[in-house]
Amino acid sequence: MTSSSLPPRGARRALIVGSGISGLAAALSLHGAGWQPLTIERAPERRTGGYFVRFNGPGYTAAERLGLLDSLPDRRDPEGRAFEVDSRGRLTPGLTFPEQVNGTPMRMLLRSDLERVLYEAVQDLVEIRYGTGPAAITQDREQVTVTLTDGSVESADLLIGGDGIHSTVRSLVFGPEDLYRKDFDHVVAACVMDGPLPGMRDGDVAVATAPGRSAWINSYRDHPPVAFLLYRTDWPAAEIRKKPSAALRQAFAGFGGDLVPAMLEAMDRSESVLFDQVSQIHLSRWSQGRVLLLGDSAWCMTLHSGQGTGMGIAGAELLARLLTEHGDLPTALGSWEQQLRPLVTRYQKEALRMRHFFMPANRVGRIARSTLIRAASTPVGAKLGKALMG
C-alpha cells in the first residue's frame, strides 16, 4: 500500500466530527461503502429542533440512493393556505412553493425530520460518542490522528469535519474562522412554537416583510408551527451577544400586526431558540491531506439558498461513491471537489439573490416582491415563482 492509497474494504477507518445532518449522512454512506466510521459530537446528547427545509435537488437524489425517502415526511398540508401579512397586519394571499424544483419533487419538512431519519438509519451501525470533540489534529502520509477533549486519541485514514459553520476541525487544520467567513448584515432567530397562532390552522404559512425585517410562520401536519425571524443590523456579531428576547423585541417593535408579537411571546417560552448571524463560508479547497470538510463546515450557503441540508447529504453520498471508485485518497477527494464545487458556487450565488425575497432590502424591493406574489396566480407568474425557488 502506497502512502496515498487506502486500506482494503473493511479496514478503512474514518473519524467524523459532528453528528448533524452532514456527519450522520457521512457515517451512513461510508458504512455502506465498507468503512468503519466513528462519529464524535461535542454536545452531551443528540440535538433536535431547527427551522423548515425545502428538500429537493441533489440532496433529494442522494437520499433516494441511500434508501431514506420512504422515511422522510412531507409536512405540507394539501388544505394549507399561504398568506402575506400587509402593513396593517391583514392576511392576504401569498406565494406557494412549487411541487417540483431542480429536477426533483419538493418536500417541505424540518431539519429535525432529516436528522431523526439519518440517526435511526445509522444508530445500530456506527458508534456515536457524545460529549467530546477535537483538541488537536496531526497527520502524516499514512494516517490522521486526533486528540480529543476527553484525553483519548483516535487515528483514522480520513477525518471529516462535519461540525458546522463554526467548525473546530476547520479552525485547527485550515486556520481561523475569520479567514473564510463572509457575513451578511442579517441576524436570524427560529424556534418551535408551543401552539397555533391566531387566525391560522394546520398547514398554513404566513409571511410578514418590510425593508430590513421579515417574519415567517410555517405550520405543519402532526407538528407544532415553527417561527422564523430575520432582520438587518449593521453589527450582527454584536447583536447576537444580546439576549434574544430583548434584541428581537427591539428589532420587531410595531411590526406584523398580531402575528409577530405572538411569535415573540412563544419564543420567550421556548427552551431552545436559534439566534445567530447569517454567514457564508468560502474556501479555495475543502480538503488538506487526510482531512476533509463537509457541509456548512466547508461551504455554508446560508438558509437563503434552500439547499444547505440537501448538499450536506449529497456531498456525503458522493464522497462514499468516489472513495469506492478510486484506490487512492487524493484522486478521490480531488474528483469529489471537482464535481461538487460548481453546484455549491451556484447555490451560494443564488443565496445572494434569494436574500431579497426572504427580506427586502428597501421599499423598492418590497414592492417588487409583492408584485411577484400577486402575479403568481398567472401562468407567467407561476413560472417566475418556480424559477425563483429553484
C-alpha positions as semicolon CSV with decimal commas, in nm:
position;residue;x (nm);y (nm);z (nm)
1;M;0,000;0,000;0,000
2;T;0,143;0,338;-0,101
3;S;0,116;0,641;0,118
4;S;-0,176;0,778;-0,084
5;S;-0,366;0,452;-0,126
6;L;-0,638;0,326;0,104
7;P;-0,652;0,002;0,305
8;P;-0,875;-0,274;0,170
9;R;-1,251;-0,254;0,221
10;G;-1,343;-0,336;0,578
11;A;-1,017;-0,196;0,715
12;R;-1,074;0,167;0,619
13;R;-1,138;0,388;0,920
14;A;-1,300;0,732;0,920
15;L;-1,334;0,975;1,208
16;I;-1,633;1,208;1,166
17;V;-1,663;1,521;1,380
18;G;-2,023;1,632;1,419
19;S;-2,346;1,434;1,441
20;G;-2,565;1,677;1,250
21;I;-2,709;1,605;0,907
22;S;-2,377;1,612;0,720
23;G;-2,197;1,400;0,980
24;L;-2,472;1,138;1,005
25;A;-2,502;1,122;0,625
26;A;-2,127;1,068;0,601
27;A;-2,138;0,792;0,863
28;L;-2,423;0,613;0,684
29;S;-2,269;0,649;0,339
30;L;-1,921;0,540;0,442
31;H;-2,051;0,243;0,639
32;G;-2,237;0,132;0,328
33;A;-1,911;0,161;0,131
34;G;-1,727;-0,072;0,370
35;W;-1,567;0,182;0,601
36;Q;-1,555;0,179;0,981
37;P;-1,674;0,526;1,087
38;L;-1,654;0,669;1,438
39;T;-1,861;0,983;1,495
40;I;-1,778;1,224;1,776
41;E;-2,008;1,502;1,893
42;R;-1,925;1,775;2,144
43;A;-2,288;1,806;2,262
44;P;-2,375;1,579;2,554
45;E;-2,666;1,419;2,367
46;R;-2,841;1,419;2,032
47;R;-2,975;1,761;1,939
48;T;-3,312;1,824;1,779
49;G;-3,503;2,123;1,650
50;G;-3,442;2,362;1,364
51;Y;-3,642;2,550;1,106
52;F;-3,818;2,439;0,790
53;V;-3,633;2,290;0,492
54;R;-3,726;2,289;0,124
55;F;-3,591;1,947;0,034
56;N;-3,526;1,889;-0,336
57;G;-3,246;1,871;-0,591
58;P;-2,915;1,688;-0,528
59;G;-2,998;1,612;-0,165
60;Y;-3,327;1,451;-0,263
61;T;-3,150;1,231;-0,521
62;A;-2,881;1,133;-0,268
63;A;-3,144;1,049;-0,005
64;E;-3,315;0,827;-0,261
65;R;-2,987;0,643;-0,327
66;L;-2,940;0,593;0,046
67;G;-3,289;0,448;0,083
68;L;-3,416;0,730;0,307
69;L;-3,701;0,881;0,106
70;D;-3,975;0,650;0,231
71;S;-3,897;0,757;0,588
72;L;-3,895;1,131;0,519
73;P;-4,227;1,308;0,574
74;D;-4,374;1,587;0,368
75;R;-4,511;1,828;0,627
76;R;-4,725;2,026;0,384
77;D;-5,099;2,002;0,420
78;P;-5,295;1,995;0,091
79;E;-5,552;2,219;0,259
80;G;-5,289;2,461;0,387
81;R;-5,308;2,827;0,289
82;A;-5,028;3,076;0,215
83;F;-5,061;3,432;0,343
84;E;-4,872;3,758;0,328
85;V;-4,921;3,999;0,617
86;D;-4,972;4,351;0,485
87;S;-4,863;4,676;0,652
88;R;-5,188;4,687;0,852
89;G;-5,147;4,333;0,982
90;R;-5,410;4,183;0,749
91;L;-5,367;3,840;0,587
92;T;-5,362;3,844;0,205
93;P;-5,293;3,558;-0,043
94;G;-4,926;3,456;-0,054
95;L;-4,682;3,268;-0,276
96;T;-4,688;2,888;-0,255
97;F;-4,392;2,661;-0,322
98;P;-4,392;2,460;-0,647
99;E;-4,431;2,082;-0,645
100;Q;-4,108;2,021;-0,838
101;V;-3,780;2,216;-0,834
102;N;-3,425;2,138;-0,951
103;G;-3,544;1,828;-1,136
104;T;-3,693;1,652;-0,832
105;P;-4,015;1,667;-0,630
106;M;-4,028;1,919;-0,347
107;R;-4,082;1,817;0,014
108;M;-4,132;2,057;0,300
109;L;-4,001;1,923;0,629
110;L;-3,795;2,016;0,933
111;R;-3,424;1,981;0,991
112;S;-3,515;1,756;1,283
113;D;-3,701;1,523;1,043
114;L;-3,386;1,472;0,838
115;E;-3,167;1,434;1,144
116;R;-3,402;1,180;1,304
117;V;-3,424;0,965;0,990
118;L;-3,046;0,966;0,944
119;Y;-2,989;0,888;1,311
120;E;-3,232;0,596;1,307
121;A;-3,061;0,460;0,995
122;V;-2,712;0,475;1,145
123;Q;-2,751;0,429;1,522
124;D;-2,703;0,050;1,519
125;L;-2,425;0,060;1,260
126;V;-2,183;0,329;1,376
127;E;-2,054;0,436;1,717
128;I;-2,151;0,792;1,810
129;R;-1,952;0,928;2,102
130;Y;-2,108;1,230;2,272
131;G;-1,956;1,493;2,497
132;T;-1,617;1,524;2,329
133;G;-1,450;1,694;2,033
134;P;-1,112;1,755;1,873
135;A;-0,845;1,939;2,072
136;A;-0,550;1,875;1,838
137;I;-0,510;1,724;1,490
138;T;-0,192;1,592;1,331
139;Q;-0,142;1,393;1,014
140;D;0,129;1,224;0,811
141;R;0,134;1,028;0,487
142;E;-0,021;0,722;0,648
143;Q;-0,292;0,849;0,885
144;V;-0,455;1,139;1,067
145;T;-0,451;1,147;1,448
146;V;-0,694;1,340;1,665
147;T;-0,651;1,414;2,034
148;L;-0,996;1,460;2,185
149;T;-1,102;1,690;2,465
150;D;-1,164;1,391;2,693
151;G;-0,795;1,295;2,660
152;S;-0,844;0,998;2,427
153;V;-0,661;0,969;2,095
154;E;-0,806;0,831;1,770
155;S;-0,633;0,759;1,438
156;A;-0,800;0,710;1,102
157;D;-0,744;0,704;0,728
158;L;-0,973;1,004;0,685
159;L;-1,101;1,281;0,913
160;I;-1,426;1,452;0,814
161;G;-1,521;1,784;0,967
162;G;-1,899;1,795;0,962
163;D;-1,919;2,024;1,263
164;G;-2,097;2,322;1,113
165;I;-2,024;2,683;1,031
166;H;-1,819;2,732;1,350
167;S;-1,614;2,418;1,275
168;T;-1,337;2,325;1,518
169;V;-1,181;2,095;1,257
170;R;-1,158;2,383;1,012
171;S;-1,000;2,613;1,271
172;L;-0,741;2,352;1,372
173;V;-0,640;2,250;1,020
174;F;-0,725;2,536;0,784
175;G;-0,695;2,837;1,013
176;P;-0,920;3,086;1,199
177;E;-1,285;3,118;1,100
178;D;-1,247;3,487;1,016
179;L;-1,033;3,394;0,714
180;Y;-1,322;3,213;0,546
181;R;-1,646;3,355;0,687
182;K;-1,830;3,622;0,487
183;D;-2,101;3,781;0,697
184;F;-2,433;3,913;0,577
185;D;-2,572;4,205;0,776
186;H;-2,852;3,973;0,891
187;V;-2,948;3,804;1,217
188;V;-3,180;3,502;1,224
189;A;-3,392;3,356;1,504
190;A;-3,603;3,041;1,491
191;C;-3,787;2,813;1,730
192;V;-4,063;2,554;1,751
193;M;-4,385;2,713;1,877
194;D;-4,585;2,572;2,166
195;G;-4,921;2,618;1,996
196;P;-5,110;2,766;1,700
197;L;-5,124;3,136;1,621
198;P;-5,441;3,346;1,590
199;G;-5,618;3,307;1,256
200;M;-5,402;3,018;1,140
201;R;-5,475;2,648;1,111
202;D;-5,260;2,340;1,050
203;G;-5,073;2,364;0,719
204;D;-5,093;2,744;0,687
205;V;-4,790;2,961;0,608
206;A;-4,776;3,333;0,681
207;V;-4,503;3,583;0,593
208;A;-4,463;3,944;0,703
209;T;-4,195;4,153;0,531
210;A;-4,072;4,510;0,544
211;P;-3,739;4,668;0,449
212;G;-3,484;4,506;0,679
213;R;-3,728;4,275;0,861
214;S;-3,924;3,958;0,790
215;A;-4,118;3,705;0,993
216;W;-4,224;3,359;0,874
217;I;-4,452;3,112;1,044
218;N;-4,484;2,762;0,899
219;S;-4,741;2,521;1,037
220;Y;-4,749;2,154;0,952
221;R;-4,935;1,831;0,978
222;D;-4,857;1,645;1,300
223;H;-4,612;1,904;1,429
224;P;-4,627;2,241;1,610
225;P;-4,564;2,554;1,399
226;V;-4,211;2,687;1,351
227;A;-4,133;3,059;1,383
228;F;-3,856;3,220;1,181
229;L;-3,744;3,584;1,217
230;L;-3,484;3,767;1,011
231;Y;-3,363;4,124;1,041
232;R;-3,087;4,354;0,922
233;T;-2,833;4,516;1,152
234;D;-2,503;4,695;1,091
235;W;-2,333;4,493;1,366
236;P;-2,459;4,132;1,358
237;A;-2,169;3,996;1,566
238;A;-2,254;4,239;1,847
239;E;-2,628;4,177;1,806
240;I;-2,608;3,803;1,872
241;R;-2,437;3,865;2,203
242;K;-2,758;4,023;2,329
243;K;-3,035;3,830;2,499
244;P;-3,252;3,705;2,208
245;S;-3,585;3,820;2,353
246;A;-3,460;4,175;2,410
247;A;-3,293;4,203;2,068
248;L;-3,595;4,065;1,883
249;R;-3,847;4,287;2,061
250;Q;-3,640;4,591;1,975
251;A;-3,596;4,487;1,611
252;F;-3,964;4,395;1,556
253;A;-4,141;4,664;1,758
254;G;-4,470;4,762;1,593
255;F;-4,434;4,504;1,316
256;G;-4,657;4,230;1,179
257;G;-4,993;4,307;1,334
258;D;-5,092;4,044;1,592
259;L;-4,877;3,774;1,433
260;V;-4,525;3,882;1,527
261;P;-4,599;3,970;1,893
262;A;-4,748;3,621;1,933
263;M;-4,433;3,471;1,779
264;L;-4,212;3,668;2,018
265;E;-4,413;3,556;2,318
266;A;-4,380;3,194;2,205
267;M;-4,003;3,242;2,168
268;D;-3,990;3,372;2,525
269;R;-4,149;3,044;2,640
270;S;-3,932;2,821;2,421
271;E;-3,647;2,624;2,578
272;S;-3,442;2,634;2,256
273;V;-3,411;2,934;2,023
274;L;-3,167;2,955;1,733
275;F;-3,015;3,305;1,737
276;D;-2,718;3,370;1,510
277;Q;-2,579;3,589;1,238
278;V;-2,612;3,482;0,873
279;S;-2,282;3,398;0,704
280;Q;-2,132;3,201;0,419
281;I;-1,806;3,003;0,422
282;H;-1,569;3,033;0,125
283;L;-1,256;2,817;0,098
284;S;-1,035;2,760;-0,204
285;R;-1,004;2,390;-0,108
286;W;-1,221;2,163;0,104
287;S;-0,953;1,908;0,188
288;Q;-0,600;1,914;0,319
289;G;-0,418;1,581;0,316
290;R;-0,638;1,333;0,502
291;V;-0,872;1,599;0,642
292;L;-1,192;1,693;0,459
293;L;-1,463;1,947;0,537
294;L;-1,826;1,868;0,459
295;G;-2,150;2,069;0,462
296;D;-2,161;2,402;0,646
297;S;-1,803;2,349;0,765
298;A;-1,689;2,374;0,404
299;W;-1,937;2,590;0,219
300;C;-2,222;2,720;0,435
301;M;-2,457;2,869;0,176
302;T;-2,696;3,026;0,430
303;L;-3,062;2,950;0,483
304;H;-3,141;3,171;0,180
305;S;-3,018;2,906;-0,064
306;G;-3,264;2,640;0,049
307;Q;-3,001;2,374;-0,027
308;G;-2,779;2,359;0,283
309;T;-2,909;2,036;0,432
310;G;-2,952;1,872;0,094
311;M;-2,596;1,946;-0,016
312;G;-2,464;1,802;0,310
313;I;-2,634;1,472;0,226
314;A;-2,537;1,491;-0,141
315;G;-2,173;1,562;-0,055
316;A;-2,157;1,268;0,187
317;E;-2,315;1,021;-0,054
318;L;-2,091;1,131;-0,343
319;L;-1,781;1,105;-0,122
320;A;-1,854;0,742;-0,038
321;R;-1,906;0,653;-0,404
322;L;-1,582;0,817;-0,515
323;L;-1,378;0,664;-0,233
324;T;-1,503;0,325;-0,355
325;E;-1,429;0,407;-0,717
326;H;-1,074;0,536;-0,665
327;G;-0,793;0,347;-0,498
328;D;-0,607;0,647;-0,361
329;L;-0,729;0,928;-0,140
330;P;-0,601;1,235;-0,331
331;T;-0,771;1,124;-0,654
332;A;-1,100;1,054;-0,476
333;L;-1,103;1,384;-0,288
334;G;-0,999;1,580;-0,596
335;S;-1,277;1,426;-0,804
336;W;-1,524;1,487;-0,522
337;E;-1,446;1,856;-0,507
338;Q;-1,439;1,894;-0,885
339;Q;-1,793;1,756;-0,910
340;L;-1,938;1,942;-0,611
341;R;-1,788;2,288;-0,641
342;P;-1,993;2,412;-0,941
343;L;-2,315;2,326;-0,757
344;V;-2,202;2,486;-0,433
345;T;-2,092;2,801;-0,617
346;R;-2,429;2,817;-0,790
347;Y;-2,624;2,787;-0,465
348;Q;-2,406;3,039;-0,285
349;K;-2,477;3,289;-0,562
350;E;-2,847;3,205;-0,553
351;A;-2,848;3,280;-0,181
352;L;-2,735;3,635;-0,259
353;R;-3,040;3,675;-0,483
354;M;-3,285;3,493;-0,258
355;R;-3,199;3,703;0,047
356;H;-3,402;3,984;-0,113
357;F;-3,701;3,751;-0,135
358;F;-3,668;3,649;0,228
359;M;-3,616;4,007;0,341
360;P;-3,638;4,307;0,104
361;A;-3,352;4,550;0,145
362;N;-3,566;4,859;0,081
363;R;-3,911;4,981;-0,022
364;V;-3,845;4,912;-0,391
365;G;-3,752;4,553;-0,308
366;R;-4,068;4,508;-0,103
367;I;-4,283;4,638;-0,389
368;A;-4,107;4,404;-0,634
369;R;-4,165;4,110;-0,402
370;S;-4,532;4,196;-0,361
371;T;-4,571;4,233;-0,737
372;L;-4,425;3,887;-0,794
373;I;-4,658;3,732;-0,538
374;R;-4,965;3,898;-0,695
375;A;-4,855;3,777;-1,037
376;A;-4,801;3,420;-0,918
377;S;-5,162;3,333;-0,990
378;T;-5,100;3,384;-1,364
379;P;-4,917;3,126;-1,584
380;V;-4,623;3,360;-1,639
381;G;-4,606;3,447;-1,271
382;A;-4,612;3,080;-1,175
383;K;-4,310;3,019;-1,397
384;L;-4,131;3,314;-1,238
385;G;-4,210;3,182;-0,891
386;K;-4,076;2,838;-0,983
387;A;-3,755;2,991;-1,120
388;L;-3,715;3,200;-0,805
389;M;-3,749;2,898;-0,576
390;G;-3,517;2,684;-0,787
